[in-house]
Amino acid sequence: MTRSYVLGVAAAVFATFSWALNFLSPYMMGDFGPVDFITMRFIVSGCIGLVMMCVYWPGEPGLSWHSMVTAGLLGLLGYALYIGCIMGSVLHGGAIIAPAFLSATPVIIAVTGNMLERTVSWDRLAIPIVLAVFGLVATNYGAVVDVVGADVSSYRLAVGYATGAVLAWLMFSVLNQQTLERIPQVHSGLWTGLMMSGAGLSVLLFIPFGLEYGMYSYPHIDLRVDNTLPVFAAAAALACVASVGGAWAWNFASQRLPMALSGQLISVETIFAASFGLIAEHRLPTGLETLGVISLLAGATIAVRVTAQKRGADSNVQA
């Protein structure tokens, strides 16, 4: 393993750890709502992004307007929108549902890719598909039992938000990787700065719309130092570590690792996220939740290896 490869793996693991901190966001909001918290967080992220642009832009090969706009939209998609979906799922469904759906992402990638372009026999994908389905059923069983005979709208919202988070991450990871492959000369610090600036600009532009439709809680809160400063500090800390730090680490890793490996490493986020969420809820996982997460991780690992082996075999044949 080359030094670059090892650094890439370490950066990807750090990124998954920092992103898992997002699952703590609903427990840090205090009297504020999720939209307030996201806005505070990405205003800070956007300011840090502008500083990074000023630091890394001098001497950097010129980027096209298309690349800069793409980076900003990726910041909106992979950070502001993704984190909003994560918070919505945790608020409505607890600590396990969102990590469970995210851990199934590598299996979803493998199945979708094979449906679009048949590269692997379905027999080889049967085991990861079965493991993923079983894992999702096991991790969701407790939530389903809780809503049987009651209002299921909260559970539906949790699953809907979790599905939105999966779609946002899938689109972000694929588009980000493809874009960085076209402009390998760009510094990961500059690319991160552009992404965070885009996310910050997006939440600023959203403020008038959010106020018009009553999506913000702060107009109805008695703002004081004791109930505002801790929330802002938490939002700023997540902006530094989970947004800027995670984006920088993932961009660094994406420039050094094949997508098949980075897709497998994203499953590590499930372990961190579930652990943080359970700590926040002051409980241990149930037996079914533990079995379900293990099943999902096993399915994800097998799916990534099957598709990676096929790509490797095709490359050898072409060579």
Residue pairs with C-beta under 8 A, 6 or more apart in sequence:
4 256
5 256
5 257
7 252
7 256
8 252
8 253
8 255
8 256
8 257
9 253
9 257
9 261
9 265
11 249
11 250
11 252
11 253
11 256
12 249
12 250
12 253
12 257
12 261
12 262
12 265
12 266
13 265
13 268
14 245
14 246
14 249
15 245
15 246
15 247
15 249
15 250
15 253
16 265
16 266
16 268
16 269
16 272
17 268
17 269
17 272
18 241
18 242
18 245
18 246
18 249
19 242
19 246
19 269
19 273
20 269
20 272
20 273
20 275
20 276
21 238
21 241
21 242
21 276
22 83
22 86
22 87
22 238
22 242
22 273
23 86
23 90
23 95
23 98
23 99
23 273
23 276
23 277
23 280
24 238
24 276
24 277
24 280
25 34
25 37
25 41
25 83
25 86
25 87
25 90
25 238
26 34
26 87
26 90
26 91
27 280
28 37
28 231
28 234
28 235
28 238
29 36
29 37
29 231
30 227
30 230
30 231
31 217
31 221
31 227
31 231
32 40
32 217
32 218
32 221
32 231
33 215
33 216
33 217
34 84
34 87
34 88
34 91
35 84
35 210
35 215
35 216
35 217
36 216
36 217
36 218
37 87
37 231
37 235
38 80
38 83
38 84
38 87
38 203
39 203
39 206
39 207
39 210
39 216
40 231
40 232
40 235
40 236
41 83
41 235
41 236
41 238
41 239
41 243
42 79
42 80
42 196
42 199
42 200
42 202
42 203
42 239
42 243
43 200
43 203
43 204
44 200
44 235
44 236
44 239
44 240
45 79
45 196
45 199
45 200
45 239
45 243
45 244
46 196
46 197
46 199
46 200
46 201
46 203
46 204
47 200
48 193
48 196
48 239
48 240
48 244
49 75
49 192
49 193
49 194
49 195
49 196
49 197
49 198
49 199
49 200
49 244
50 193
50 197
50 200
51 193
52 189
52 190
52 192
52 193
52 196
52 244
53 190
53 193
53 194
53 197
55 189
55 193
56 187
56 189
56 190
56 193
57 190
60 186
60 187
60 190
61 185
61 186
63 183
63 186
63 190
67 179
67 183
67 186
68 194
70 175
70 179
71 179
71 191
71 194
71 195
71 198
72 194
72 195
72 197
72 198
72 199
72 201
72 202
73 198
74 172
74 175
74 176
74 179
74 195
74 198
75 194
75 195
75 196
75 197
75 198
75 199
75 200
75 202
75 247
76 198
76 199
76 202
77 168
77 171
77 172
77 175
78 168
78 169
78 171
78 172
78 173
78 176
78 195
78 247
79 195
79 196
79 199
79 243
79 247
80 199
80 202
80 203
81 164
81 168
82 165
82 168
82 169
82 172
83 243
85 98
85 161
85 162
85 164
85 165
85 168
86 98
86 161
86 165
87 161
88 157
88 158
88 161
88 164
89 97
89 98
89 101
89 157
89 158
89 159
89 161
89 162
89 165
90 98
90 158
90 277
92 154
92 155
92 157
92 158
92 161
93 143
93 154
93 155
93 157
93 158
93 159
93 161
93 162
94 143
94 158
94 277
94 281
95 273
95 274
95 276
95 277
95 278
95 280
95 281
96 139
96 142
96 143
96 274
96 277
96 278
96 285
96 289
96 293
97 139
97 140
97 143
97 158
97 159
97 162
98 158
98 161
98 162
98 165
98 273
99 269
99 270
99 273
99 274
99 277
99 293
100 135
100 136
100 139
100 140
100 162
100 270
100 274
100 292
100 293
100 296
101 136
101 159
101 162
101 163
101 165
101 166
102 162
102 165
102 166
102 169
102 266
102 269
102 270
102 273
103 135
103 267
103 269
103 270
103 293
103 296
103 297
103 300
104 132
104 135
104 136
104 166
104 296
104 299
104 300
105 166
105 169
105 170
105 263
105 266
105 267
105 300
106 263
106 264
106 266
106 267
106 300
106 301
106 303
106 304
107 128
107 129
107 131
107 132
107 299
107 300
107 303
108 132
108 166
108 170
109 170
109 263
109 303
109 307
110 120
110 125
110 128
110 303
110 304
110 306
110 307
111 125
111 129
111 303
113 119
113 307
114 120
114 122
114 125
119 307
119 310
119 311
119 314
120 306
120 307
120 310
124 306
125 303
125 306
127 299
127 302
128 298
128 299
128 300
128 302
128 303
128 306
129 299
130 299
131 295
131 296
131 298
131 299
131 302
132 295
132 296
132 299
132 300
132 303
134 292
134 295
135 291
135 292
135 293
135 294
135 295
135 296
135 299
136 292
136 296
137 292
138 288
138 289
138 291
138 292
138 295
139 288
139 289
139 292
139 293
139 296
140 159
140 292
141 288
141 292
142 286
142 288
142 289
143 155
143 158
144 155
146 155
147 154
147 155
169 266
173 259
173 262
173 263
173 266
174 259
176 250
176 251
176 254
177 254
177 259
177 262
180 186
180 191
180 251
180 254
180 255
184 255
188 248
188 251
188 252
188 255
189 248
191 251
192 244
192 247
192 248
192 251
195 247
195 251
196 243
196 244
196 247
199 243
207 216
209 215
210 216
211 219
221 227
250 262
253 262
253 265
254 262
257 265
258 308
260 304
260 307
260 308
260 311
261 304
261 308
263 304
264 300
264 301
264 304
264 305
264 308
267 296
267 297
267 300
267 301
270 293
270 296
270 297
271 293
271 297
274 285
274 289
274 293
278 284
278 285
285 293
